[in-house]
C-alpha cells in the first residue's frame, strides 16, 4: 500500500513497482497500468484514472465550488445550462484522476490543482511535476479521465474489456 492506502505491487528484480487504482462506476471498470520505462531515465510513471456515471445534480455550481479553482468555476458559469452538467463531470474526473496519480487522492485540496473543464488533453503543472491529463471517450452517460506523469506524446486508446 502507498501513503494514501491505494494498492501497490512490490518491486520485481528490476526494481520496477506497479501502483494502480481500480475504479468501478456501475457496469464500467478500469484497471490502468503504467509502463515500466518512462521519461526519466527508466523510472516508473504514475497513472490515475477516474470514471463517473453522469447523474442528475441539483447544485452543480455548489459542488464545483468545493473542488474547483476560481478560474474553473468562472469557466463553468460561462457555459450554457445544457453543457454545464457534462463539463462538471469532465472537470471532476480530470481532477480526481490527477489526485489519484500523485498518490494522495482527496488528502490534497482539489482546489489547488487547475485541470481545466474542457475535453481532450492538457498538460498540468502540479505537485512539482508535469502531468498529462486527458478526458476519455467512454459513452454519453459515462465520464472518464486519466492523468499520467510527464508529457505524454502518444495517443491514448480506450478498449472494452470483455
C-alpha positions as CSV (number, residue, x, y, z in Angstrom):
1,X,0.0,0.0,0.0
2,X,1.2,3.5,-0.7
3,X,0.6,6.5,1.6
4,X,-3.0,7.1,0.5
5,X,-3.9,3.4,1.0
6,X,-4.0,2.6,-2.7
7,X,-2.8,-0.8,-3.7
8,X,0.8,-1.2,-4.8
9,X,2.5,-4.3,-6.1
10,X,6.0,-4.8,-4.8
11,X,9.1,-4.2,-6.9
12,X,10.4,-7.0,-9.1
13,X,14.0,-7.9,-9.6
14,X,14.5,-4.9,-12.0
15,X,13.2,-2.7,-9.1
16,X,10.0,-1.7,-11.1
17,X,6.9,-1.2,-9.0
18,X,3.4,-1.1,-10.2
19,X,0.9,1.3,-8.5
20,X,-2.7,1.2,-9.5
21,X,-6.1,2.4,-8.7
22,X,-9.2,0.5,-9.6
23,X,-12.4,2.3,-10.1
24,X,-15.8,1.0,-10.9
25,X,-18.8,3.0,-11.8
26,X,-21.9,1.0,-12.4
27,X,-21.0,-1.5,-15.1
28,X,-17.8,0.2,-16.1
29,X,-14.4,-0.6,-14.5
30,X,-10.9,0.5,-15.2
31,X,-7.5,-1.0,-14.3
32,X,-4.7,1.2,-15.6
33,X,-1.2,0.0,-15.8
34,X,1.8,2.2,-16.1
35,X,4.6,1.4,-18.5
36,X,7.8,0.2,-16.7
37,X,10.1,2.6,-18.6
38,X,9.3,6.3,-18.7
39,X,10.6,9.8,-19.5
40,X,13.0,10.0,-16.5
41,X,15.8,7.6,-17.2
42,X,13.8,4.4,-16.7
43,X,11.8,5.4,-13.7
44,X,8.1,4.5,-13.5
45,X,5.3,6.8,-14.3
46,X,2.3,7.3,-12.0
47,X,-1.2,6.9,-13.5
48,X,-4.6,7.8,-12.1
49,X,-8.0,7.1,-13.7
50,X,-11.4,8.2,-12.6
51,X,-14.8,7.0,-14.0
52,X,-18.1,8.6,-13.1
53,X,-21.7,7.8,-14.2
54,X,-23.3,11.1,-15.2
55,X,-26.3,11.6,-12.9
56,X,-28.7,14.5,-12.1
57,X,-27.4,17.1,-9.7
58,X,-29.4,19.9,-8.2
59,X,-26.5,22.2,-7.3
60,X,-23.6,21.7,-9.7
61,X,-22.0,25.0,-9.0
62,X,-22.2,24.5,-5.3
63,X,-20.4,21.1,-5.6
64,X,-18.0,22.6,-8.0
65,X,-17.0,25.3,-5.5
66,X,-15.8,22.6,-3.2
67,X,-13.4,21.1,-5.8
68,X,-12.7,23.7,-8.5
69,X,-10.3,26.6,-8.7
70,X,-11.8,30.1,-9.2
71,X,-10.9,30.0,-12.9
72,X,-12.6,26.6,-13.4
73,X,-15.8,28.0,-11.6
74,X,-15.8,31.0,-13.9
75,X,-15.5,28.8,-17.0
76,X,-18.4,26.6,-15.8
77,X,-20.5,29.7,-15.1
78,X,-20.0,30.9,-18.7
79,X,-21.3,27.7,-20.2
80,X,-24.9,27.2,-21.4
81,X,-27.0,25.2,-19.0
82,X,-27.1,22.2,-21.3
83,X,-23.2,22.0,-21.3
84,X,-22.6,22.7,-17.7
85,X,-23.6,19.2,-16.5
86,X,-21.3,17.2,-18.7
87,X,-18.5,19.8,-18.3
88,X,-18.8,19.4,-14.5
89,X,-18.3,15.7,-14.7
90,X,-15.4,16.1,-17.1
91,X,-13.8,18.5,-14.5
92,X,-14.5,16.1,-11.7
93,X,-13.0,13.1,-13.4
94,X,-9.9,15.1,-14.6
95,X,-9.3,16.4,-11.1
96,X,-9.8,13.0,-9.3
97,X,-7.5,11.2,-11.9
98,X,-4.7,13.7,-11.2
99,X,-5.1,13.4,-7.4
100,X,-5.1,9.6,-7.7
101,X,-1.9,9.8,-9.9
102,X,0.0,11.7,-7.3
103,X,-0.9,9.0,-4.8
104,X,-2.7,11.2,-2.2
105,X,-6.3,11.5,-3.6
106,X,-8.5,13.9,-1.7
107,X,-5.9,14.2,1.1
108,X,-5.0,17.1,-1.2
109,X,-7.4,20.0,-1.5
110,X,-8.6,19.6,-5.1
111,X,-8.9,23.4,-5.5
112,X,-5.1,23.5,-5.5
113,X,-5.0,21.8,-8.9
114,X,-6.0,23.6,-12.1
115,X,-7.0,20.9,-14.7
116,X,-9.5,22.8,-16.8
117,X,-13.0,21.9,-17.8
118,X,-12.7,21.0,-21.5
119,X,-12.4,17.7,-23.1
120,X,-9.2,16.5,-24.7
121,X,-5.7,16.6,-23.4
122,X,-3.9,19.2,-21.3
123,X,-0.6,19.4,-19.6
124,X,-0.9,20.4,-15.9
125,X,1.9,21.5,-13.6
126,X,1.2,20.3,-10.1
127,X,3.0,18.8,-7.1
128,X,6.4,19.6,-8.5
129,X,5.8,17.8,-11.8
130,X,4.1,18.0,-15.2
131,X,1.1,15.7,-15.8
132,X,-0.8,14.7,-19.0
133,X,-4.5,14.9,-18.1
134,X,-7.0,13.7,-20.7
135,X,-10.7,13.1,-20.9
136,X,-11.5,9.7,-22.2
137,X,-14.4,8.9,-24.6
138,X,-16.4,6.1,-22.9
139,X,-20.1,6.7,-23.5
140,X,-22.6,9.6,-23.3
141,X,-23.6,8.6,-19.8
142,X,-20.1,7.8,-18.5
143,X,-17.4,10.4,-18.0
144,X,-13.8,9.3,-17.5
145,X,-10.3,10.8,-17.4
146,X,-6.7,9.7,-17.0
147,X,-3.7,11.5,-15.5
148,X,-0.2,10.3,-16.4
149,X,3.1,11.6,-15.0
150,X,5.1,13.6,-17.6
151,X,4.2,15.0,-21.0
152,X,2.8,12.0,-23.0
153,X,3.1,12.4,-26.7
154,X,1.3,9.2,-27.7
155,X,-2.4,8.7,-28.3
156,X,-4.4,7.1,-25.5
157,X,-6.7,4.2,-26.5
158,X,-9.8,3.1,-24.6
159,X,-10.7,-0.5,-25.2
160,X,-13.5,-2.6,-23.9
161,X,-12.5,-5.4,-21.6
162,X,-14.8,-8.3,-22.1
